[in-house]
Amino acid sequence: MADDTVTVSGCTGSKRAANVSASERQLLVELVGARADVIENKKTDGATTRDKEAAWVATAAEFNALSTVKRDHRQLKQVISNIVG
């Protein structure tokens, strides 16, 4: 294989992000905690879903401003999901 592509199950060209460090996890937990009232809301109506999405996007923006590794809000949501279990 040439350059920095990774082969995953026979697929070439897929690039992986760096693993999330312990300090990044801690930062993310703190940022999500600040918006827990919106992010952890159990309602599933349209307005609440939009509010949750906006909260995740804002969390990702703040995370990226404070971290050296840039991550998408969907990646951060998955990290929190893995932490919570």
N, C-alpha and C positions, 0 to 999 in steps of 0.2 A: 504494500500500500504506500502510496506517495502522499505527501503533505500531511494535513491534520484531519483527514476524514476517519471516521470510525465505522467499522463493520458491525452491525447488530443484526443477528439472525439472517445473514445473507444480504442485507440491504447496505449499500454503500452510500457515502455522502452525508449520512446523518451525523450531526454534531451534537455532543452533549454539553450541557452547562457544567461548570465546576460544582462539586458537592457543596452543600450548604454547611458552613462551619458552625461550631457551637456559639460563637459570638453573634453570627448572623441570626441563628435561631432565637437567641435571647432578645436581640433587637426586635425581631419580628413579633415575638410574644408580647413585648412591651407596647409596640405600635398597635397590635390587634386589641390588646387590653384597653387602650384608649378609645377604641370604637366598638367595644364589645356589645354595647346596647343595640347597635344596628346590625353588626355582623352575626351575632348569635340570636337574633330575633327569629322566633319559630314560625312566624307568618309566611305564607307563600303567595300572597296576592301580587299583582303587577307592580304596584307602587313600592311595596316592601322589597321586592326583588330588584327594582331599579336602585333603591336606596342602598341595598347591600352591595350591588355592583359598583356604585359610586364610592362606597366606603373602601372597597378592596382596591380600586384604582387609586384613590387618595393614599391609602396605606402603601401601595407599591411605589408611588411617587416619593413619599417621605423616606421609605426604605432605600430607594435608589440614590437619594440625595445624601444619605448617611453611610452607605456601603460602597465598597470598591467594585463589587460584582453587581451588575445590573440584572434584575430579574423581573419577569412579567407578573402581573397580578394573579394570573392563573397558576403560575409556579409557586407563588407564595401561599396561595390558598391550599395547594396540594401539600406543602410543607406543614402547614398548620393541621391539616387533616391527618398527616402521618404522626404528628406529635400527639394529638388528642387520641388517636387510635380508633 
